[in-house]
Amino acid sequence: MATPPRPNLELRPLGNTGLKLSCVGFGASPLGSVFGPVSEHDAISSVREAFDLGINFFDTSPYYGGTLSEKMLGKGLKALGVPRNEYIVSTKCGRYVEGFDFSAERVTKSIDESLARLQLDYVDILQCHDIEFGSLDQIVNETIPALQKLREAGKIRFIGITGLPLSVFTYVLDRVPPGTVDVILSYCHYSVNDSTLVDLLPYLKSKGVGVISASPLAMGLLTENGPPEWHPASAELKSACQAAAAFCKAKGKNISKLAMQYSLANKDISSVLVGMNSVRQVRENVYAATELATFGKDQETLSEVEAILSPVKNQTWSSGIQES
């Protein structure tokens, strides 16, 4: 079967970086066997399939699978055998299996370790990982200046920050010079059950900051199989999502595809990042995007699902700090 042409997947600008990201991004945490074992063959095949179907953005972290995700992604990208400028790689610093360390010394060492595992000379984006677990003032005064030096050294091109509570983004962006932070990665705040990120988009746009949204399936809540046991959502939220998934299934619809299309429909979000570890998952996510581009959203089913979830809409969970 002939491979669809690569421009099939929409590319969207990322803030003021000049980068254009595929609207679906490849989340490589599952390549670290975070959600069950993944063979090297399956890891490499899924990266190849993603690239062949038009995904050009790959995101990882040394934390995922205790550095295994970076190693697997590196092997997958190398196996593509294409020029380095044909794909965009993002990794992270500050969060490791052994704990959090946002010191300038650790993040400076961290990028060299990541580049070695990824078999790359530079990454396009280096992000401070889950900053709510560190000191936000340290992020502003020590970590980000260290990342600026890495940018000057040519090891990274752009600087990002990630976290769950949306308040961490405004705290940092209000305290660094304009243009210092290029991108934010938010997760679980732009999906059918929680769209609170939308309120922050005008602010981020005014700062020239690109937006990546991860976990369109709310870490498994919006799936037929349901979330893992450790999922931090309340019993009420889990129950409502389970009811929504069952409703979709009874209609012959898939809640995961519906959720993915909901997240993709907002073009102010440069890329919707979703974890993938198989060719099948890659195809499902890409086809959800191409179907949306061709036919639009299934608004009828979406409205019915939103009605089911309305009692728990925008209900979030703690991420280790209290939001003010």
Residue pairs with C-beta under 8 A, 6 or more apart in sequence:
3 52
3 53
4 53
4 54
4 290
5 54
6 51
6 52
6 53
6 54
7 54
8 53
8 54
8 286
8 290
9 22
9 23
9 24
9 53
9 54
9 55
9 286
9 289
9 290
10 22
10 23
10 289
10 293
11 20
11 21
11 22
11 23
11 56
12 20
12 21
12 22
12 23
12 267
12 269
12 270
12 271
13 19
13 20
13 210
13 270
14 20
14 21
14 182
14 183
14 210
14 212
14 270
14 271
15 182
15 183
15 204
15 208
15 209
15 210
15 211
15 270
16 179
16 182
16 208
16 209
16 210
17 157
17 158
17 182
17 183
17 210
19 88
19 124
19 158
19 210
20 56
21 56
21 57
21 88
21 212
21 270
21 271
22 54
22 55
22 56
22 57
22 271
23 264
23 270
23 271
23 272
23 289
24 55
24 264
24 271
24 272
24 274
24 285
24 286
24 288
24 289
25 55
25 57
25 58
25 59
25 212
25 214
25 271
25 272
25 273
25 274
26 46
26 47
26 50
26 55
26 57
26 58
26 59
26 273
26 274
26 276
26 282
27 59
27 214
27 273
27 274
27 275
27 276
28 58
28 59
28 60
28 64
28 69
28 70
28 72
28 73
28 275
28 276
29 35
29 60
29 61
29 64
29 65
29 69
29 275
30 38
30 69
30 275
30 276
30 277
31 38
31 43
31 46
31 47
31 60
31 64
31 65
31 68
31 69
31 72
31 73
31 76
31 277
32 38
32 60
32 64
32 65
32 66
32 67
32 68
32 69
32 70
32 72
33 65
33 68
34 64
34 65
34 69
34 275
35 228
35 275
35 277
38 72
38 277
38 278
40 72
40 75
42 277
42 278
42 279
43 72
43 73
43 75
43 76
43 277
44 72
44 75
44 76
44 79
45 278
45 279
46 76
46 276
46 277
46 278
46 279
46 281
46 282
47 58
47 73
47 76
47 77
47 79
47 80
48 76
48 79
48 80
49 279
49 282
49 283
50 58
50 276
50 282
50 286
51 80
51 82
51 86
51 87
53 282
53 283
53 286
54 286
55 282
55 286
56 86
56 87
56 88
57 87
57 88
57 90
57 271
57 273
58 73
58 77
58 87
58 88
58 89
58 90
59 89
59 90
59 91
59 185
59 212
59 214
59 273
60 69
60 70
60 73
60 89
60 90
60 91
60 92
60 118
61 69
61 70
61 91
61 92
61 95
61 129
62 70
62 91
62 92
62 93
62 95
62 96
62 110
62 113
62 114
62 117
63 92
63 95
63 96
63 97
63 129
64 70
65 72
66 97
67 97
67 113
67 117
70 91
70 114
70 117
70 118
71 117
71 118
73 89
73 118
74 117
74 118
74 119
74 120
75 119
77 87
77 89
77 118
77 119
77 120
78 119
80 86
80 87
84 120
84 121
88 124
88 125
89 118
89 120
89 123
89 124
89 125
90 123
90 124
90 125
90 126
90 127
90 160
90 185
90 212
91 114
91 118
91 123
91 125
91 126
91 127
92 126
92 127
92 128
92 129
92 162
93 102
93 106
93 107
93 110
93 111
93 114
93 126
93 127
93 128
93 129
93 143
93 147
94 100
94 101
94 102
94 106
94 107
94 110
94 128
94 129
94 130
94 131
94 134
94 143
95 129
95 130
95 133
96 110
100 130
100 133
100 134
101 107
102 128
102 131
102 134
102 135
102 138
102 139
102 142
102 143
103 138
103 142
103 143
104 142
104 143
104 145
104 146
107 128
107 143
107 146
107 147
107 150
108 146
108 149
108 150
111 123
111 126
111 150
111 155
111 156
112 155
114 123
115 121
115 122
115 123
115 155
122 154
122 155
122 156
122 157
123 155
123 156
123 157
124 156
124 157
124 158
125 156
125 157
125 158
125 159
125 160
125 182
125 183
126 147
126 150
126 155
126 156
126 158
126 159
126 160
127 159
127 160
127 161
127 162
127 183
127 185
128 134
128 139
128 143
128 144
128 147
128 160
128 161
128 162
129 162
130 162
130 163
130 164
130 319
131 139
131 161
131 162
131 163
131 168
131 172
132 163
132 164
132 165
132 168
132 319
132 320
132 321
133 319
133 320
133 321
134 143
136 168
136 171
136 172
139 161
139 172
140 172
140 175
140 176
144 159
144 172
144 176
144 180
144 181
147 156
147 159
148 159
148 180
150 156
151 157
151 158
151 159
158 182
158 183
159 180
159 181
159 182
159 183
160 181
160 182
160 183
160 184
160 185
160 212
161 168
161 169
161 172
161 181
161 184
161 185
162 184
162 185
162 186
162 187
163 169
163 186
163 319
164 186
164 187
164 188
164 189
164 316
164 319
165 319
165 321
165 323
166 186
166 189
166 196
166 197
166 199
166 200
167 323
167 324
169 184
169 186
169 200
169 204
170 200
170 203
172 181
173 181
173 184
173 203
173 204
173 207
173 209
178 207
178 208
179 208
181 207
181 209
182 209
182 210
183 209
183 210
183 211
183 212
184 204
184 209
184 210
184 211
184 212
185 212
185 213
185 214
185 273
186 197
186 200
186 211
186 212
186 213
186 214
187 213
187 214
187 215
187 219
187 273
188 194
188 214
188 215
188 218
188 219
188 316
189 195
189 196
189 197
189 213
189 316
190 197
190 198
190 213
190 216
190 263
190 266
190 269
190 272
191 215
191 216
191 217
191 218
191 222
191 259
191 262
191 263
192 222
192 244
192 258
192 259
192 262
192 302
192 305
192 306
192 309
193 218
193 221
193 222
193 237
193 240
193 241
193 309
193 312
193 313
193 314
193 315
194 218
194 313
194 314
194 315
194 316
195 313
195 314
196 314
196 316
197 211
197 213
197 269
198 266
201 211
201 266
201 268
201 269
204 210
204 211
205 268
210 270
211 268
211 269
211 270
212 269
212 270
212 271
212 272
212 273
213 263
213 269
213 271
213 272
213 273
214 272
214 273
214 274
215 273
215 274
216 222
216 259
216 260
216 262
216 263
216 264
216 272
216 274
217 223
217 256
217 259
217 260
217 274
218 227
218 233
218 241
218 259
219 227
219 228
219 231
220 226
220 227
220 228
220 231
221 227
221 231
221 233
221 237
221 238
221 241
222 241
222 244
222 245
222 255
222 256
222 258
222 259
223 245
223 255
223 256
224 245
224 248
224 249
224 254
224 255
224 256
226 238
226 241
226 242
226 245
227 233
227 238
227 241
231 238
232 317
232 318
233 241
233 315
233 317
234 312
234 315
234 317
236 311
236 312
236 315
237 312
237 315
240 308
240 309
240 311
240 312
241 309
241 312
243 308
244 255
244 305
244 308
244 309
245 255
247 304
247 305
247 308
248 254
248 255
248 258
248 301
248 305
249 255
251 301
253 298
253 301
255 305
256 284
257 284
257 288
257 291
258 298
258 301
258 302
258 305
260 272
260 274
260 285
260 288
260 289
261 288
261 289
261 291
261 292
261 297
261 298
262 297
262 302
263 269
263 272
264 272
264 288
264 289
264 292
265 292
265 297
274 285
276 282
276 285
306 313
